[in-house]
Structure formats: structure tokens, C-alpha cells
Amino acid sequence: MSDDIVIRPLDSMEKLEQAEALQSLVWPGSERDVVPAHMMITIQHNGGVVLGAFDGDKLVGFVLGFLGTDEETPERVAMARLKHCSHMLGVHPKYRGRGIGYRLKCAQRQAVMRQGIRLVTWTYDPLQSRNAHLNIRRLGAICRTYIRDAYGEMRDGLNVGVPSDRFQVEWWITSRRVEARIEGSRPPLDLAHFLGAGAHKLNPATLGEDDLPRPAEEVEQPSGNVALVEIPADFHRLRLKDLELARAWRLHTRQVFEEAFARGYLVTDFVHLSGETVPRSYYVLSHGEGRLG
């Protein structure tokens, strides 16, 4: 984490125009999908949150979200279902790996709590290990919703060629679970802890001669309280080397997660083994943890 990075609101058109330009660096090839500055300032002035990370006067990251409603109980009035929908989080490519995304999310949490809102939701690609580590492991979000092809065919360099399936995560920002993750009061668990607690690997991958992981041909059905689902440790690299294999992983994990969620399991943790000869990544699925709010 870098102490010289300052998080503050994007409260002028000049700063918002920097965020507009930054989007094209974070998601190259997606110029038609850029959120314009005039829309961001409207969000900012109407209950949304638009925050930037600055290195001096240079914008190097931003987070953007707006008010929405939780659709789980649509019969309730909108005010009772109010949530914050976090739409974008981007960090300049040269500033990644410095904890800026984490700091932006923590600042977003503080802003949303001041509004009296408990729930933040957003979507992300479940095959992106780096995002899973931030969203699930560090921030304490959970997931029980899988959305097939959420954004249709995407054109940017990170997503082109693979169905845009997404997790929709729930971040219950006032919960003890999230507080423990943010404060660091709960030591992170490693793979051995979960295996020792009886967790089974539902889809152990095999490695090809190219050292790229192949999805399991047979998938074990989850049972008990804890299960593990493997994903590629570096899906971006895999997609660039073998697009057909990337598509195979998408369809494979789509089936695994949809079946697990239908059985009442939800994603509650994530483990990345970077010290292995070939890194491995696993989601932790738990049963019976309820709303976690």
C-alpha cells in the first residue's frame, strides 16, 4: 500500500474528465462503453459515490456507484430495499498491485455507511483470480448469484471472445464478517485449514504439457458444510494463449456454480496458492450461512 496516494471525491468536471480518460486505459478497446463525465457528475449529485485515487494531481484510480434497490424482496417498499450499486472500480495499469483498489473500496464503504445503507452489490468475472482475492477474501463480500452472459458480447481487451458471465456479490458493510476482514482481526485461512475442516475439491484441475490448467471431466457434487471450486490462477494469460480453453473453463465453472448455488451453497472465501510450482486458486463454498447481513 502506498502512503502517497490520496483518496478524495471527484468533485469537479476536470477530475471527472480524468476518470473518463482513465477508463480507456483500464479497459482498452471499450471506448464506446465509457461512462461520460456528465453522467458521473449527475450520479455524484444524486446520492451516488464517485471517488478518486490521486498521486499528486494525477488520477490513478476511481470507484463509481449509485443508489439502487435489492430485488430479493420486491414486495417491500423501495426505501426498505435501498442499496448501493457499485458499478466501476478501475486502477491505472502502472499503479496496480499497490493496494489502491482496496483503499478505494474502503473509502466507498465509509461513504455508503454515512448514508445509512448496509448493502453494496457489484458484479465481476468469477474467473479473475485477482478480483476474487480482493472482493471475497480481503473485503469479505459473499456470492450466491450467478448471471449468465451479464453484459452480452463485450469488446474490450480483457473480455472479448468469452461469454460475459458474472458473479453478483453482496457486501454487507456493517456486518461483523466485513468488519473482521477490514480490521484484520480474523487471520486469513489457508487451503490446509479448509481441507482439515472436511472440504472437498469439487473439480480438481489437471495440467497440460503447456502448464495450462484443464477443467475436470467429472465434477463432485457438494456435500457437507464446506466445498472448494478451482479456477485458473491466471485466466487472462490462459485466455490469451488458448481462447477455446478459456471458453471451456467458462462453461465448466458456470455449471459448477449454478448447481452449487441451487443447493444452497454460497461463496464465502478465496484461496490463492502463489508459492506452488504452478499457482492454484480455489473458491470456498459454505452451506447454511444464511444472509450474512
C-alpha positions in Angstrom: 0.0 0.0 0.0 1.4 3.4 -1.0 1.1 6.3 1.5 1.5 9.0 -1.1 -1.8 8.0 -2.8 -4.7 10.2 -1.6 -8.4 9.2 -1.9 -10.9 12.0 -2.4 -14.2 12.8 -4.2 -14.1 13.6 -7.9 -15.9 16.9 -7.3 -15.1 18.9 -10.4 -15.6 18.4 -14.2 -11.8 18.4 -14.6 -11.3 15.5 -12.3 -14.3 13.6 -13.8 -12.9 14.1 -17.2 -9.7 12.4 -16.0 -11.8 9.5 -14.8 -13.4 9.4 -18.3 -9.9 9.1 -19.9 -8.7 6.6 -17.3 -11.4 4.1 -18.3 -9.9 3.6 -21.7 -6.5 2.6 -20.1 -8.2 0.2 -17.6 -10.5 -1.4 -20.2 -8.7 -0.9 -23.6 -10.9 -1.2 -26.7 -14.0 -0.3 -24.8 -14.3 3.4 -25.8 -18.0 3.1 -26.7 -18.7 1.9 -23.1 -17.0 4.7 -21.3 -19.2 6.4 -18.7 -19.0 10.1 -19.6 -18.2 12.9 -17.1 -21.6 14.5 -17.3 -23.2 11.2 -16.2 -20.7 10.8 -13.3 -21.4 14.3 -12.0 -25.1 13.6 -12.1 -24.5 10.4 -10.1 -22.3 12.4 -7.7 -25.0 15.0 -7.1 -27.9 12.5 -6.6 -26.8 10.1 -3.8 -24.1 8.2 -5.7 -20.4 7.9 -4.8 -17.6 8.9 -7.1 -14.1 8.7 -5.5 -10.7 9.0 -7.0 -7.2 7.9 -6.0 -4.6 10.6 -6.7 -0.8 10.6 -7.0 -0.3 14.3 -6.6 -2.6 15.8 -9.2 -2.7 12.6 -11.3 -5.8 10.4 -11.1 -4.6 6.8 -10.9 -7.8 5.0 -9.8 -11.5 5.6 -9.2 -14.7 3.9 -7.9 -18.2 4.7 -9.1 -21.5 3.7 -7.7 -25.1 4.8 -7.4 -28.3 4.1 -5.4 -30.3 1.0 -6.2 -32.8 -1.4 -4.7 -32.3 -5.0 -3.6 -34.7 -7.2 -5.7 -34.7 -10.2 -3.3 -37.9 -9.0 -1.6 -39.7 -6.9 -4.3 -42.9 -6.7 -2.3 -41.2 -4.3 0.2 -41.2 -0.6 -0.4 -38.1 0.8 -2.2 -36.8 2.6 0.9 -36.6 -0.6 2.8 -34.7 -2.3 0.0 -32.2 0.5 -0.6 -28.6 -0.5 -1.5 -25.6 0.9 -3.2 -24.8 -0.5 -6.6 -21.0 -0.3 -7.2 -20.6 0.0 -11.0 -16.9 0.6 -11.7 -13.6 0.2 -10.0 -10.5 0.9 -12.1 -6.8 1.4 -11.4 -4.2 2.7 -13.8 -2.2 -0.3 -15.2 1.1 1.2 -13.9 -0.3 1.5 -10.3 -1.7 -2.0 -9.9 -0.6 -4.2 -7.0 -0.2 -1.2 -4.6 -3.5 -1.7 -2.7 -5.3 1.2 -4.4 -8.4 -0.8 -5.3 -8.7 -1.9 -1.7 -8.4 1.6 -0.4 -11.0 2.9 -2.9 -13.4 0.2 -1.7 -12.8 1.0 1.9 -13.5 4.7 1.2 -16.6 3.8 -0.7 -17.8 1.7 2.4 -17.3 4.7 4.7 -19.3 7.0 2.3 -22.1 4.5 2.0 -22.3 3.8 5.8 -22.7 7.6 6.3 -25.9 7.3 4.2 -27.2 4.6 6.5 -27.0 1.9 3.8 -26.0 -1.7 4.8 -25.6 -3.4 1.4 -23.3 -2.8 -1.6 -23.5 -5.1 -4.6 -21.4 -5.3 -7.8 -20.5 -7.8 -10.5 -17.2 -9.3 -11.5 -15.8 -12.1 -13.6 -15.6 -15.1 -11.3 -12.6 -16.5 -13.3 -10.4 -13.4 -12.5 -8.3 -14.6 -9.5 -7.0 -11.2 -8.6 -10.5 -9.7 -8.4 -11.7 -12.7 -6.3 -8.9 -12.2 -3.8 -9.9 -8.5 -3.4 -13.7 -8.9 -3.4 -14.1 -12.2 -1.4 -11.0 -12.7 0.7 -10.0 -9.1 1.6 -13.3 -7.3 1.6 -15.5 -10.1 2.9 -18.1 -10.0 0.2 -20.2 -13.2 -0.5 -21.8 -14.5 -3.6 -24.9 -16.7 -4.2 -25.9 -15.2 -7.6 -24.5 -16.3 -11.0 -25.5 -14.3 -14.0 -25.0 -15.8 -17.5 -23.7 -13.5 -20.2 -24.4 -10.5 -18.0 -23.3 -7.8 -20.5 -23.6 -9.7 -23.8 -20.7 -9.7 -26.2 -18.0 -7.4 -24.8 -15.4 -5.7 -27.0 -12.7 -4.7 -24.6 -9.3 -6.4 -24.4 -10.0 -8.1 -21.1 -13.3 -9.8 -22.1 -13.5 -10.2 -25.9 -14.2 -13.8 -27.1 -15.6 -15.3 -23.8 -19.2 -15.1 -22.5 -19.5 -12.3 -20.0 -20.8 -14.4 -17.1 -20.6 -12.7 -13.8 -20.9 -13.1 -10.0 -23.1 -10.6 -8.3 -21.6 -10.2 -4.9 -23.2 -8.9 -1.7 -21.1 -6.7 0.6 -22.8 -6.4 3.9 -20.7 -3.5 5.1 -21.9 -3.2 8.7 -21.6 -6.9 9.4 -19.1 -8.5 11.8 -17.8 -10.5 9.0 -16.8 -7.5 6.9 -15.5 -5.6 9.9 -13.2 -8.5 10.8 -11.8 -8.6 7.3 -11.3 -4.8 7.1 -9.8 -4.6 10.6 -7.7 -7.7 10.1 -8.9 -9.2 13.3 -9.6 -12.6 11.7 -6.4 -14.3 10.5 -6.8 -15.5 6.9 -7.3 -19.2 6.5 -5.2 -21.3 4.0 -6.1 -24.3 2.0 -5.0 -26.7 4.7 -7.5 -25.2 7.1 -10.4 -25.9 4.8 -9.2 -29.4 3.9 -8.8 -30.1 7.6 -12.4 -29.0 8.1 -13.6 -31.6 5.6 -13.8 -29.5 2.5 -13.7 -31.5 -0.8 -12.3 -30.2 -4.1 -15.3 -30.5 -6.4 -13.4 -30.0 -9.7 -9.6 -30.6 -9.3 -7.9 -29.3 -12.5 -5.3 -31.2 -14.5 -2.2 -29.5 -16.1 -1.5 -29.9 -19.8 2.0 -30.0 -21.3 1.8 -26.3 -21.7 1.2 -25.9 -17.9 -2.3 -24.5 -18.5 -5.0 -26.0 -16.3 -7.7 -28.1 -17.8 -11.2 -28.3 -16.2 -12.1 -31.6 -14.5 -14.0 -34.0 -16.7 -16.1 -35.1 -13.7 -17.4 -32.8 -11.0 -18.2 -34.0 -7.5 -21.5 -32.7 -6.0 -21.0 -30.6 -2.9 -21.9 -32.1 0.4 -21.3 -31.1 4.0 -20.7 -27.6 5.1 -17.6 -26.6 3.0 -16.5 -27.3 -0.6 -13.8 -26.0 -2.9 -14.1 -24.9 -6.5 -10.9 -24.5 -8.6 -10.4 -21.8 -11.2 -7.4 -20.9 -13.3 -4.9 -18.9 -11.3 -4.3 -16.5 -14.3 -7.3 -16.6 -16.5 -6.2 -13.6 -18.5 -2.9 -15.3 -19.5 -4.8 -18.5 -20.3 -7.3 -16.7 -22.5 -4.5 -15.1 -24.5 -2.8 -18.4 -25.0 -5.8 -20.6 -25.7 -9.2 -19.0 -26.3 -11.0 -22.3 -26.7 -9.7 -23.5 -23.3 -10.9 -20.2 -21.8 -14.4 -20.8 -23.1 -14.3 -24.3 -21.8 -13.5 -23.0 -18.3 -16.3 -20.5 -18.6 -18.9 -23.2 -19.3 -17.4 -25.6 -16.8 -17.5 -23.2 -13.9 -20.9 -21.9 -14.9 -22.3 -25.4 -14.4 -20.5 -25.9 -11.1 -21.5 -22.6 -9.5 -25.1 -22.7 -10.7 -25.6 -26.2 -9.3 -23.9 -25.3 -6.0 -25.9 -22.1 -5.6 -29.2 -24.0 -6.3 -28.2 -26.4 -3.5 -27.9 -23.6 -1.0 -24.2 -23.0 -1.1 -22.6 -19.6 -1.3 -19.1 -18.3 -1.9 -17.5 -17.1 1.4 -13.8 -17.2 0.9 -11.0 -17.5 -1.7 -7.5 -19.1 -1.5 -4.6 -18.4 -3.9 -1.6 -20.6 -3.7 1.2 -18.5 -5.2 4.1 -20.5 -3.8 3.3 -23.6 -5.8 5.4 -24.6 -8.9 2.1 -23.9 -10.8 -0.1 -21.4 -8.8 -3.6 -22.7 -8.0 -6.7 -20.8 -7.0 -9.9 -22.0 -5.1 -13.2 -20.6 -4.1 -14.5 -21.7 -0.7 -18.2 -22.5 -0.7 -20.2 -22.7 2.5 -23.6 -24.1 3.3 -26.1 -22.7 5.8 -24.6 -19.3 6.5 -27.8 -17.5 5.6 -28.0 -13.8 4.7 -24.7 -12.8 6.4 -26.0 -9.3 6.7 
